[in-house]
Amino acid sequence: MYNGFNPWHPPHGDSFFTMATVPFLLILTAVYFEYSGLDIWWVSHFYDAQTRSWPFRNQWLFETVIHQWGRHLDLAAGMVWLVLFALSFFSPALKNQRRIMVYFLVAAGAGPLLVGAGKHLTHIYTPWDLALFSGTLPHIRLFDPVPQGLPVGHAFPAGHASGGYAFVSLYFVMDHLGACRKVYGLMTGLVLGLIFGLGQQVRGAHFPSHDLFTLVICWYAALVFYLIFFPRQWSWAVNKNPQTMPTQGVPK
């Protein structure tokens, strides 16, 4: 069985269609959560109206383990990947994987960077800052007009969840390397992002819609950079015809 680097091995047609279109459904779901009141309904379960506080905001599991240690996990994963990349200059076995290694570093980093940029442009606030939950700021949704004089929100999209959802790019890494269970790469990112995101929601730091938009950004970052790093995939994506892909020199 050949498990080496295969530059002409794209995701299967159905998988590519799913990867390209599901984000649209996630955007619609996020907007529905915002404007239907589901965002408010969900996080209100973690708010104590009697004490006018968020009981889990500084709780060890959510603040230390999921929030702080989650950041350390991202840093450690990045360092391990950088070490592997450095070793690729000395190891013949890793040399042919160098391009996909760079892809992962760029794609996994692009999602959080885009999310961070968005946080400085939007006026959507954390639940604990809202007047609805004993804060001082109004509840502003994505398409709502913004009153003059309000500060930037620094809450949308969800930053911490992006550290988990960035790993959805592992789907393309595993698929490109010929992994027969590439879905595990996708599930790694989805599960980590869900854990990171739920941890912040319980603390009162984000609404579910914030996390859904973050997932969309990381999802598209992984897909777009895959097509940038391996441009022949554009031809496949348009034609959806495996016979148009070059086969010379590709091991069976």
N, C-alpha and C positions, 0 to 999 in steps of 0.2 A: 504493500500500500504506500502510495506517495503522499508524504505529509510535508514536503518542503515548500519553499516560496513559489507561488504560481501567480505571476502578474496578470494573467488573463482569466482568472477565476472569479467572476462576479457573483454576487448573491443571486439566488434563483429569482425568476421573474416575479412570482407571487410575493417573495420576501421583500424585493425592492419596492413593489407597489405598496406593500404595507408600510414599509419604512418611510415612503415619500408622502403617503396620504393620511396616515393615522394622526399626525400632528394637527391637521385641520380639525379633526374631531375633538382633539384635546383642547384646542383653542375655543371651540364652541362650548365645550363642557365648562371650561374656566369662566367664560363670560356668563354662562347660565348660573354658575355658582355665585358670581358676584351680584347679578341683578335679580335673582330669585330669592335671595336672602339665605341661601344654604351656607354661605361663608359665615355669616353672623351666627346662624343656628348651630353650626358645628363647633366653633371656638367657644361659644357661650357655655358649653359643657365643662370647660376647664377654668371658668371664671367664677369666683365666689362673690355673689352680690352682697352678702351680709358683711363680709370683711372688706369688700371693694378691692380685691386683690386677685392675683394669679397664683394659686397655691403651689404650682409646680415650676414657677419661673426659676427659682434657684435650687430646685430639688436635684440631688446628686445624680440620679440616673439621666435626667434630661439635660442638665446644665454641664455636668462634668464629663459623663461617659459619652453621650451622643453628640453634644456640642463641642466641647474642648478636645476630647480624645478623637472625635471624628475628624477634626482638622489635622491632628497628628497622623491619623491613618492615611489621609490624602498625601501629606508630606512624605511619609514613609514609602508609600506606593510610588510616588514620583521619583524618589531617590533610588529605589530598587530598579526602576525602569532606566534611569540615567546610567546606573552602573552596568546594566545589561548592554546599553548602547555603547558605552565605553569599551566593554569587553569585545564588542563586535569587531573592533579594529585589530584584535589579537587572536580571535577565535574563528577559524574557518567555518565552523558550524553556525556561527551567528552572523557572519559577514553578509550572507544573502538575505538576512532578515532586517538589515539596517533601515531600509526605506520604510517598512511597516512600523518599525520602532519610532522613527521620526514622526510618522503619521499619528501614532497614538499620542505622543507628547504634544503635538500641535492641536489635534482635535480635542483631546481631553482638557487642554488648557484654554482653548478658545471659548468653550461654553461658559465657564465661570468668569472669564474676562468680559464677555458680552453682557452677562448678567450684572456684573459689577458696574459696567458703564450705564446700564439701564437704571440701576438704583439711584444714580446721580441725576437722572433726567425726569423722573416721575414724582408725582405728588400723592402717591398711595402710601398710607401709613400702616404701621404695625397695629394689631388689635390693642395692645396695652397703651398705645398713645391716643386712642379714640375716646371722645366724650361718651360714647356708648358704654365704655368700660372704665369709667372714672378717669379718663385722660382729658386732654384739652383740645384735641384736633378733630375736625369733621371726618366722617366716613366718605371718602372720595373713591369712586370706582373708575375703571379704565377710560370710559368715554364720557365721564361727567365733566362739566366745566369747572375750572379751578379758580376760586376766588383770589383776587390779588393779595399779595402780601404773605401767602402761606409758604412755609419752608419746603424744601425738597424732602421727599419722604424717606429716602434711603432704605426702603423696605420692599420694593417691587422691581424686578422679580426676586425670588427667594435666593439669597446668596448661599446659605449653608447647604441647602438641598442640591445646589449645583455641584458641590464637591462629590456627591454621590452619583447624580445623573450624568456627570462627565464620563463615567465608566461605561455608558452605553456604546461608546466607540469600540469596546472590546468585542462587540458583535462582529464588526468588520475585520478586526484583527484576527479573530479566530476563524472566520470564514475565509479570509485571504490566505491563511496558513493551511487551509484544508481541513480544519477541525470539523468533525462530523456532528458535533453538538454545539454549534455556534450559538444556539439560543441561550446557552448558559452564560455566554458573554453579555448578551443583552440583559438577562435576568440579574446579573451581578450589578449592573448600573441601576436597574429599576428598583431592586431591593434596597440597595444602599441609599438611593435618593429618597425612597419612601420612608426609611427609618430616620434619616436626617431630617426630612421634611416634617414628619409627624412629631418628632421630638420638639421642633420649634413651634409647631401649632399648639401643642400641649402647654408650652411655656407662655403662649400669647404673643409670639413674635411674628407669626405669619398666618394668613388665611390659606385654605386649600388651593384657591385660584392662583395664588402666588407661585406655589410649587408646580402647578400644571404648566404655567407659562415657562417656568425654568426648565422643565422637562422638554418642552417643545424646542427651546433654544439649544439645549445640549444635543437633542436628537438631530436637529438640522445641522448643527456644527459637525457632528460625526459624519453625517451623510455627505455634506458638501465637500468637506476636506478629503474624504475618501475619493470623490470624483476628481478633485484637484490633483491629488497625489498620483492617481492612476487614471489619467485622462481617457484612456481607451474605454473605460467604463461608460463614458458619455455615449459612445456609439452603441453599446449594448443597451443602455437605458432607453435610447430612442427607438431602436429597432426591435429589441427584445427577441433577437434571433441569435441563439448560441453559435450558429454556423458562420456568422459574420465575425466572430472572434478569432484572432490568429491562433493557430495550433502548433506552428512549427517550433520545435524545441521544448514543447510542454510535455513532461512525462505523463504517461497514462496512469 
